[in-house]
Amino acid sequence: MNARRAIAALVFVLVCAIPAVALAETVVRIDVEGVRRIEADAVISKMTSRVGDDFSLQSVDQDIKAIYGMGYFYDVSIDRTDVEGGVSLTVTVSEKPAVQEYVFVGNKHIGEEKIKENTDLKPNTILSDAKIKENIYKIVKMYEDDGYFMVDITYRLEELPNNRVKVVIEINEFKKVYIKRINFLGNRAFTDEELRKHMMTREGDLWSFMGQGGIYKPEILLNDVNMLRGWYLDHGFLEVQISEPVVSLSADRRNMFVAVTVEEGPQYYVGKLDIEGDLLFEKESLMKLVTLKTGDLFHRGKFEESTNALRAKYTDIGFAFAEVTADTPTNPQTRIIDITFKVNKGKLAYFEKIVITGNTSTRDKVVRRELSIKEGDLYSGPGIRRSKERLMRLGYFDEVAISTERGSTDESVSLLIRVKERMQGSFMVGVGFSSLESFVGTATISHNNLFGYGTKLSLNAEVGKFRKNFQLKLREPYLLDSRWIGTLGLVNSEQDYFQFDRFDKAISAGFGYPLYWDVEAHVSYGYRSVEIKNVENQAALFLTLQEGRTISTSTTYTLSRDTVNSPFDPTDGSRVSASVEWASEYFGGELEFMKYVGQARRYFPIWKGISIMVNGEGGYGYDLNEERLHITERWFLGGLNTVRGFPLRSLGPEDSSIIATDPGDPASTLTEVSTVIGGNKYLQGNIELLIPIVKELNIKGVLFYDAGNALAEEEWFALDGFRQSWGFGVRWISPIGPLRFEWGYPLHPRDDERTQNFEFGIGTFF
């Protein structure tokens, strides 16, 4: 009986299934009607229904929603037609018009170009009401940022032939609204005036129309609440409550009033201070990191500073995930807060991987070789900071950001290095100007990171009335991927020194090695051919005897330390160097001498980008054959990089001789002539005050004071022998390299000296 029932049920199911199978229909064709600008294939691509699939009402419903969601159509419908072999689907759309142009009307305060720059309303696109409304909101924000809070913006459509429209956006600006007054309610410890000083939002005044003073910006006002709360917390008000500012509009809609309610609460003082937990250091040494002191008013800034300093103490020795929390019980009756810092050192962590991003030109290995840490090393806070300093000093990057995140285990850290590259290569042809020789033609080709390998190459040329200089420099910081530094230099120059002409041809090659992360030692060999020609008849005898060609070959040993924070625009750090040059006939030259040069330069940051540079340097040289140092090796001061305000090579000892007025006539009268012959020693000092003018464009102003002079063998330094000058200038770190324009004024000029000297320089600052 049961078997019969089972068979009957199976037969029933099969019979019922036959009509369902028979009713399944195949989509054999899909057509699109009503499209004019949108491709039919683009519509079909949005559909789930496909030729060859089974027809489904659910799929058709989804298709209508998907096509409508494209935003190009007012209406979408899909009709079904039975055809041989299945069904045909016809998609009918009502296409939105195309926008021929966007027109802005009534915008007086903000120009049309600026509106277009800050919106994405483009002509020859399909009309989208949503996009228009989205961009109207952007325009409203632009006006609000400038204080126009009553601006009213609407739009209308003007129909054009061929299903096109013109969108007219009408702007009613009304008048600018300024904050008339900021009032505080409930404040007792601080006056309204004191609190206003700690807000970015300002009250308007007579000069507000010239800037951003008195402009209401909601997001800034909300941030002001946090700044005010921080001010109170820095003065012991732990329970302070500051309400959201209430903004009201005057009856004439010209002014705004801001009201801020403050509930100060009691003021707390610091009680007991203690440190507990994983004390890997003497508690006394850890307590020195806590800047809060018992009996002082609680100060949130010092509290956070202390917490961070304690944590850094542990992260610096490898505990990357060390945590420092604090128990802070308060006593409202005594108004005392006790603070116990609790240290949880966690586990020692190691660098699992170092990920570098943003270096589109610079190769990874160039970045990695400057790091003081590597994968597998114990986590090191000082190593991270030193690595960032080294990367910034390369001059390849405008920004270097280093962050960490947990690795694959609790004992590993991933280091993320994000760099923003600056333009490295430059080619510049220009014209400079100086008071001495008027116009100077210049050309510079340079690259600080050749092919992304870190090689520095520069080729400079200067052509003026009194000079023709050509110079090539090459520096390979990692020669053949070793720690050795390779340098090469070529010089070909002609200089007119008024009483003689000098022609130099020189080549130098050297090697260096880093002794420490900021200390380098170098040795180089140099070959120089110098010819003194066209010596004036009225020149001193010493200079006359120097006429002709001289070959000098020498080795130079240099030790330097560089800790500045930027190679182009340093504001902090120092550069110190000392060198010894030994020239000898043993090296193939004609001259034999020793020269010693030392330099120390320090940069001090002051406030908001303002900095001071202090430079001191000096040199001493002597001939090994107990003669006067040859004129080609003597020091002359004056010019853009020594004592400004004096012409190039114009400062130094003079030599006097009695000569015939007419050398061709033995009977002519005698006269005394003087010639600047340079010194075998020199000393100079420079002080500069650097002030940002346009920070975004890297333009700075400079005020300077210079002093120095060069002396002969028989002389020694005295204060009254130093020549002094002061001046000012403008410096610009342009996309093509550093430029400087400086005016120098001698202090106590002599009768035959200029009272002003202007110079223009390319390539390096002082």
Buried (B, 14 or more C-beta within 10 A) or exposed (E): EEEEEEEEEEEEEEEEEEEEEEEEBEBBEBEBEBBEBBEBEEBBEBBEBEEEEEBBEEBBEBBBEBBBEBEBBEEBBBEBEEEEEBBBBBBBBEBBBBBBBBEBEEBEBBEEEEBEEEBEBEEEBBBBEEBBEEBBEEBBEBBBBBBBBBBEBEBEBEEBEEEBBBBBBBBEBBEBBBBBEBBBEEBEBBEEEEBBEBBEBBBBEEEBEEEEBBBBBEEBBEBBBEBBBBBBBBBBBBBBEBEEBEBEEEEEEBBBBBBBBBEBBBBBBBBEBEBEBBEEBEEEEBBEBBBBEEEEBBBBEBBEBBBEBBBBBBBBBBBBBBBBEBEBEBEEEEBBBBBBBBBEBBBEBBBBEBEBEBBEBBBEBBBBBBBBBEBEBBBBBEBBBBBBBBBBBBBBBEEBEBEBEBBEEEBBBBBBBBBEBBEBEBEBEEEBBBEBBEEBEBBBBBBBBBEBBBBBBBBBBBBBEBBBBBBBBBBBBBBEEEEBBBBBBBBBBBBBBBBBBBBBBBBBBBBBBEEEBBBBBBEBBBBBBBBBEEBBEBBBBBBBEBBEEBEBBBBBBBBBBBBBBBBBBBBEBBBBBBBBBBBBBEBEBEBBBBBBBEBBBBBEBEEEBBBBBBBBBBBBBBBEEEEBBBBBBBBBBBBBBBBBBBBBBBBBBEBEBEBBEEEEEEEEEEEEBEBBBBBBBBBBBBBBBBEBBEEEEBBBBBBBBBBBBBBBBEBEEEEEBBBBBBBBBBBBBBEBBBBBBBBBBBEEBEEEBBEEBBBBBBBEBB
